[in-house]
Amino acid sequence: MIGQLATETGWSIDYILDKVNVVTLQLMMADIPHWVPPQKPDLMQQIREMEEREKQRNSHTQTDKTNTTKGMNPMEFFTHYAIKD
């Protein structure tokens, strides 16, 4: 029981034995079968979220003409200024 709690919580065995009372340990053991780890997004979902954020970032029109390079591809940026000079 203590080993399982140490594995699940990351607490040391000494901490569990010395600092956590028995009632709390029993309640934790009763809850372990019902605990569901948070769902981590898969790689494709992360990519879709990043693409959506990029679309939102690029959808804002810039009214300030002095900052026309914001969000520009680095290659385009250097090509643009290399041609200007």
C-alpha positions in Angstrom: 0.0 0.0 0.0 2.7 2.5 0.9 4.8 1.6 -2.1 1.8 2.2 -4.4 1.1 5.6 -2.8 4.8 6.5 -3.1 4.8 5.6 -6.8 1.5 7.4 -7.5 2.3 10.6 -5.5 6.0 10.8 -5.8 6.3 11.1 -2.0 9.1 9.3 -0.2 8.3 6.4 2.0 9.7 8.3 5.0 7.4 11.2 4.3 4.4 8.9 4.0 5.2 7.1 7.3 6.1 10.2 9.3 4.0 13.1 7.9 0.7 11.7 6.6 -1.9 10.3 9.0 -3.4 6.9 8.6 -6.9 8.1 7.8 -5.7 10.2 5.0 -3.7 7.3 3.6 -6.8 5.1 3.8 -8.9 7.7 2.0 -6.2 8.0 -0.7 -6.1 4.3 -1.2 -9.9 4.3 -1.5 -9.6 7.0 -4.2 -6.8 5.4 -6.3 -8.9 3.1 -8.4 -11.2 6.0 -9.3 -8.4 8.4 -10.2 -8.0 9.1 -13.9 -4.9 10.8 -15.1 -5.4 14.0 -17.1 -5.6 13.3 -20.8 -2.6 14.6 -22.6 -3.2 15.8 -26.2 -1.7 13.6 -28.9 0.8 15.0 -31.4 -1.7 15.7 -34.1 -3.9 17.6 -31.6 -0.9 19.7 -30.5 -0.1 20.5 -34.1 -3.7 21.6 -34.9 -3.7 23.8 -31.8 -0.4 25.4 -32.8 -1.7 26.0 -36.4 -4.9 27.6 -34.9 -2.9 29.9 -32.7 -0.7 30.9 -35.7 -3.9 31.6 -37.8 -5.3 33.8 -35.0 -2.0 35.6 -34.7 -1.7 36.3 -38.4 -5.4 37.2 -38.8 -4.9 40.5 -36.9 -4.4 43.3 -39.5 -1.6 45.7 -38.7 -2.6 49.4 -38.8 0.9 50.6 -38.0 3.0 50.7 -41.1 6.3 51.0 -39.2 6.0 47.4 -37.9 5.2 45.6 -41.2 7.7 42.8 -40.4 5.8 41.3 -37.5 5.2 37.7 -38.1 7.2 37.7 -41.3 9.1 34.6 -42.3 12.9 35.1 -41.4 13.9 34.3 -45.0 11.5 36.8 -46.4 12.6 39.4 -43.9 16.3 39.1 -44.8 15.5 38.9 -48.5 13.4 42.0 -48.3 16.1 44.0 -46.6 18.9 42.6 -48.7 17.1 43.8 -51.8 16.4 47.2 -50.3 20.0 47.9 -49.4 
